[in-house]
Amino acid sequence: MLIASKNGDISAAKLISETQHHWVLEVEKREVRVSKTDVRQRAFSDMSDALAWANAEPELIAHFVSLDAAKAPLDNQIP
């Protein structure tokens, strides 16, 4: 998971639990609760989504979208 904030900060996080109203994440061995209605920060599973929400540069967002697209066929292979 990733935590993105409107000021452009993005942090890697581990999802501990999720409810209808919030995510509980672990960031650098610290538990963080992120409200799903918070307009300043949000949790994401895809970097491209986090970057788009944080209003990152379009070229950077496009780079991660292309990385996700290249990875998708590998995710669909049967082991």
C-alpha positions as CSV (number, residue, x, y, z in Angstrom):
1,M,0.0,0.0,0.0
2,L,1.0,3.6,-0.4
3,I,-0.1,6.7,1.5
4,A,-0.3,9.8,-0.7
5,S,-0.9,13.3,0.5
6,K,-2.0,16.4,-1.4
7,N,1.4,18.1,-0.7
8,G,3.1,15.4,-2.8
9,D,4.4,13.1,-0.2
10,I,4.1,9.3,-0.9
11,S,5.1,6.7,1.6
12,A,5.2,2.9,1.4
13,A,3.0,1.2,4.0
14,K,1.8,-2.2,5.0
15,L,-2.0,-2.7,5.3
16,I,-2.8,-4.0,8.8
17,S,-6.6,-3.7,8.6
18,E,-9.4,-2.0,6.8
19,T,-12.9,-1.0,7.8
20,Q,-15.7,0.8,5.9
21,H,-14.3,4.2,7.3
22,H,-10.5,3.9,7.4
23,W,-7.3,2.0,6.7
24,V,-4.9,1.0,9.4
25,L,-1.4,1.0,8.0
26,E,2.1,0.4,9.2
27,V,4.7,3.0,8.1
28,E,8.3,2.7,9.4
29,K,7.2,0.5,12.3
30,R,4.5,3.0,13.3
31,E,0.7,2.4,13.1
32,V,-1.1,5.0,11.1
33,R,-4.9,5.4,10.7
34,V,-6.1,7.0,7.5
35,S,-9.7,8.1,7.1
36,K,-11.3,7.2,3.8
37,T,-13.0,10.6,3.9
38,D,-9.8,12.6,4.5
39,V,-9.3,15.1,1.7
40,R,-5.5,15.6,2.5
41,Q,-4.3,12.0,2.4
42,R,-5.4,8.7,1.0
43,A,-4.2,5.0,0.8
44,F,-3.6,3.4,-2.6
45,S,-2.4,0.1,-3.9
46,D,-1.1,1.4,-7.3
47,M,1.6,4.1,-7.6
48,S,0.0,5.6,-10.7
49,D,-3.3,6.1,-8.8
50,A,-1.4,7.7,-5.8
51,L,0.5,10.0,-8.2
52,A,-2.6,11.1,-10.0
53,W,-4.5,11.8,-6.8
54,A,-1.5,13.9,-5.5
55,N,-1.4,15.8,-8.8
56,A,2.1,14.7,-9.8
57,E,3.7,15.5,-13.2
58,P,1.8,13.8,-16.1
59,E,5.0,12.3,-17.4
60,L,5.6,10.6,-14.1
61,I,2.1,9.2,-13.9
62,A,2.4,8.0,-17.5
63,H,5.6,6.2,-16.6
64,F,4.0,4.2,-13.8
65,V,0.9,3.5,-15.9
66,S,3.2,2.0,-18.6
67,L,5.0,-0.1,-16.0
68,D,1.6,-1.4,-14.7
69,A,0.5,-2.2,-18.2
70,A,3.8,-4.1,-18.9
71,K,3.4,-6.1,-15.7
72,A,-0.3,-7.0,-16.3
73,P,0.3,-9.9,-18.8
74,L,2.7,-11.5,-16.3
75,D,0.1,-11.3,-13.5
76,N,-2.4,-13.2,-15.7
77,Q,-0.1,-16.2,-16.5
78,I,-1.0,-19.6,-15.0
79,P,1.8,-21.1,-12.9
